[in-house]
Amino acid sequence: MINSQFLVYFLFFLLILIIIFLPFYFLFTINIIIMAGHDLPTSQKAIKKIIKIIKKRKYEKANFYDLGCGRGDVVFAIKKNFPDFSVQGIEKRSLQIFFTKFRNFFLRRDIIFQKNDLFEISLEKADIIYTYLRYDLMPEIEKKLKNELKKGVLVITNTTSFPNWQPEEIHIVHPKQPNFEKLFVYIKK
Ligand SMILES: C[S@@+](CC[C@H](N)C(=O)[O-])C[C@H]1O[C@@H](n2cnc3c(N)ncnc32)[C@H](O)[C@@H]1O
């Protein structure tokens, strides 16, 4: 009797969650179609690789930034794998930032989300930077990172690379499509 009552409550709770989350996923799908692929989230395979790249460097604590965090898949995975990191997601679009804050509240992950243009924030305290952004933004971002980052900062870019800065490592995520989600690893000198 108690079990069947519990099951009803559980199914009701699940239904409420689905009702809350479905419109967001619908909006994101529409958004991705409208943006013609410019708004793709990092895949789980690439996230695993990014985590490996960071683990190799054995940080105890670090300030991690995803510049243009979208729906937050990367920052949530980073906080889960590195709970002692201070993790920040910067995103200029309201829908994305609303969704990430909502997700953060439910998952209790203690991630800092800022609705801002990435060119407007200071990166002086950053230890690790991640970006998955359009090609046309990369020259400007390269200038910003070279001016603001302290020595030794790890920068990982997905698919798009900097025009002048030479990467230390390149990682292929999908061997059958080597240019898709290729990861570029830089160290600020
Ligand atoms: C390809 S998505 C990547 C999302 C996330 N980083 C990930 O890997 O899953 C790029 C995101 O960067 C955001 N973006 C683009 N230019 C930006 C800017 N100048 N400031 C802040 N966010 C920006 C877009 O709105 C979009 O959500």
The ligand as a MOL file (V3000), in Angstrom:
LIG
                    3D

  0  0  0     0  0            999 V3000
M  V30 BEGIN CTAB
M  V30 COUNTS 27 29 0 0 0
M  V30 BEGIN ATOM
M  V30 1 C 28.8700 26.7290 -29.2540 0
M  V30 2 S 28.0590 27.3060 -27.7950 0 CHG=1
M  V30 3 C 29.0430 26.4850 -26.5640 0
M  V30 4 C 28.3310 26.3250 -25.2500 0
M  V30 5 C 29.1620 25.6830 -24.1380 0
M  V30 6 N 30.4210 26.3580 -23.9420 0
M  V30 7 C 29.4430 24.2440 -24.4400 0
M  V30 8 O 30.5700 23.9810 -24.8560 0
M  V30 9 O 28.5600 23.4050 -24.2820 0 CHG=-1
M  V30 10 C 28.6680 29.0160 -27.7160 0
M  V30 11 C 27.9730 29.8660 -26.6730 0
M  V30 12 O 28.7190 31.0770 -26.5270 0
M  V30 13 C 27.8090 32.1490 -26.3510 0
M  V30 14 N 28.4920 33.4020 -26.7330 0
M  V30 15 C 28.8760 33.7870 -27.9860 0
M  V30 16 N 29.4720 34.9880 -27.9490 0
M  V30 17 C 29.4720 35.3880 -26.6450 0
M  V30 18 C 29.9410 36.5440 -25.9790 0
M  V30 19 N 30.5360 37.5590 -26.6410 0
M  V30 20 N 29.7790 36.6340 -24.6460 0
M  V30 21 C 29.1700 35.6220 -23.9490 0
M  V30 22 N 28.6980 34.4980 -24.5330 0
M  V30 23 C 28.8420 34.3760 -25.8570 0
M  V30 24 C 26.6330 31.7860 -27.2520 0
M  V30 25 O 25.4590 32.4760 -26.8570 0
M  V30 26 C 26.5430 30.2740 -27.0480 0
M  V30 27 O 25.6750 29.9430 -25.9910 0
M  V30 END ATOM
M  V30 BEGIN BOND
M  V30 1 1 1 2
M  V30 2 1 2 3
M  V30 3 1 2 10
M  V30 4 1 3 4
M  V30 5 1 4 5
M  V30 6 1 5 6
M  V30 7 1 5 7
M  V30 8 2 7 8
M  V30 9 1 7 9
M  V30 10 1 10 11
M  V30 11 1 11 12
M  V30 12 1 11 26
M  V30 13 1 12 13
M  V30 14 1 13 14
M  V30 15 1 13 24
M  V30 16 1 14 15
M  V30 17 1 14 23
M  V30 18 2 15 16
M  V30 19 1 16 17
M  V30 20 1 17 18
M  V30 21 2 17 23
M  V30 22 1 18 19
M  V30 23 2 18 20
M  V30 24 1 20 21
M  V30 25 2 21 22
M  V30 26 1 22 23
M  V30 27 1 24 25
M  V30 28 1 24 26
M  V30 29 1 26 27
M  V30 END BOND
M  V30 END CTAB
M  END
